[in-house]
Amino acid sequence: AVYMCEVEKHHPQLFQNRDNESFSRLEDPLPAALGVTYELCSGIVDKPDLSLEEIACEEVLEECGYDVAVTDLRKITSYRSGVGVTGSSQTLFYAEVTDQMRTGEGGGQAEEGELIEVVEIPLEDSMKFAYNETLQKTMGVIFSFTWFQDNIAPKLPKK
């Protein structure tokens, strides 16, 4: 969806007649990187036998490569996203991870169409990253960075 918004922005003529039969092929495609977004680790709640916390731990392992225990999670809040389209409910958790908790590379599951790169943002750059409009990201990223700055960063030892 993000990529297609960029295509429409750069080539609006392609979208003037949205009829599938006349939708023309893009002769000079835009770089695929224009469709890449920064997102929080997340997953679909589709396992009724597991709690939200257990699903969150599975997703952290699958997508980021860290083995986090349910007891290491801290629930931040639940909120609605995509209110104009899906109205989905999301629950945001916080967990601290260490190198000792790393059991794999993460990256998601290719068979599910996931292509995930784990990105670490230095604390001192986090708010610049959050508000940098040239980096495509979800509102959840901005919210989580702001929450961290308000609730965790002030308690960290000063360098």
C-alpha positions in Angstrom: 0.0 0.0 0.0 2.8 2.4 0.8 4.5 1.7 -2.5 1.3 2.2 -4.4 0.8 5.5 -2.7 4.3 6.5 -4.0 3.5 5.3 -7.5 0.3 7.4 -7.5 2.1 10.4 -6.2 4.8 10.2 -8.9 2.6 8.9 -11.7 -1.0 10.1 -11.2 -1.9 9.5 -14.8 -1.8 5.8 -14.1 -4.7 6.1 -11.7 -7.0 8.3 -13.8 -8.9 5.4 -15.2 -8.9 2.7 -12.5 -10.4 0.1 -14.7 -8.3 -3.1 -14.4 -8.4 -3.7 -18.2 -6.9 -0.3 -18.9 -4.5 -0.1 -16.0 -1.1 0.4 -17.7 2.2 -1.1 -16.7 4.8 1.3 -15.2 7.5 1.6 -17.8 10.1 3.0 -15.3 9.3 1.4 -11.9 10.1 3.2 -8.7 12.7 1.7 -6.3 11.1 -1.0 -4.2 12.6 0.7 -1.1 9.8 3.3 -1.4 7.5 0.6 -0.1 9.6 -0.3 3.0 8.4 0.9 6.4 9.7 0.9 9.9 7.3 -0.9 12.2 7.2 -2.4 15.6 7.3 -6.1 16.1 3.7 -7.3 15.8 1.5 -10.2 14.9 -2.1 -11.2 14.3 -4.0 -12.5 17.3 -5.2 -15.8 15.7 -4.4 -18.4 18.3 -7.4 -18.6 20.7 -5.5 -21.0 23.1 -2.7 -18.4 23.7 -2.8 -15.1 25.6 -1.9 -11.8 24.1 1.4 -12.0 26.0 2.2 -15.4 24.7 1.5 -14.3 21.2 3.7 -11.3 21.7 6.6 -13.5 22.9 6.2 -15.7 19.9 6.4 -12.7 17.6 9.5 -11.3 19.3 11.2 -14.6 18.8 10.1 -15.0 15.2 10.6 -11.5 14.0 13.5 -10.2 16.2 15.2 -13.4 17.4 14.9 -12.7 21.1 13.5 -15.3 23.6 11.4 -13.1 25.9 9.4 -14.6 28.8 5.8 -13.6 29.4 6.9 -12.3 32.8 9.3 -9.9 31.1 6.5 -8.1 29.2 5.0 -4.9 30.5 1.7 -3.9 29.0 1.7 -0.2 28.0 -1.8 0.2 26.6 -4.4 -1.0 24.0 -5.6 1.3 21.3 -7.4 1.3 17.9 -5.5 1.7 14.6 -6.8 1.9 11.1 -10.0 3.4 12.4 -11.1 4.5 8.9 -10.5 1.0 7.4 -10.2 -1.9 9.8 -10.8 -0.5 13.3 -8.4 -3.0 14.6 -7.4 -3.2 18.3 -3.7 -3.2 19.2 -2.0 -3.9 22.5 1.5 -2.4 23.0 4.0 -4.2 25.3 7.4 -3.2 26.4 10.3 -5.7 27.1 14.0 -5.1 27.7 16.2 -7.6 25.8 19.9 -8.5 26.2 22.4 -10.2 24.0 22.0 -13.3 26.1 18.3 -13.5 25.1 19.2 -13.6 21.4 18.6 -17.1 20.0 18.4 -16.3 16.3 18.5 -13.6 13.6 14.7 -13.0 13.5 13.4 -11.8 10.2 10.0 -13.4 10.3 8.7 -16.3 8.2 9.4 -16.1 4.5 6.5 -18.6 3.8 4.1 -16.0 5.3 5.6 -13.3 3.0 7.5 -11.6 5.8 10.8 -9.9 4.9 11.9 -8.3 8.2 15.2 -6.6 9.1 15.8 -5.9 12.7 16.9 -2.3 13.2 18.4 -0.9 16.3 18.1 2.9 16.9 20.6 4.5 19.3 18.8 6.1 22.2 20.2 9.5 21.5 18.9 9.4 17.9 15.4 7.9 18.7 13.4 11.1 18.7 15.1 12.4 15.5 14.2 9.1 14.0 10.6 9.2 15.2 10.0 12.6 13.7 12.0 12.2 10.5 9.3 12.4 7.8 11.6 10.9 5.1 11.6 7.6 7.0 8.2 5.8 6.4 7.0 4.5 9.8 3.8 3.7 11.6 2.2 5.9 14.3 2.9 3.0 16.7 6.7 3.6 16.2 6.3 7.3 17.1 4.1 6.6 20.1 6.4 3.9 21.4 9.5 6.1 21.2 7.7 8.9 22.9 6.4 6.6 25.6 10.0 5.2 26.1 11.4 8.8 26.4 8.8 9.7 29.0 8.9 6.5 31.1 12.1 4.6 30.7 14.9 7.0 29.5 14.7 9.3 32.6 15.5 6.3 34.8 18.5 5.2 32.8 22.0 5.9 34.2 23.6 9.0 32.7 26.7 8.4 30.6 
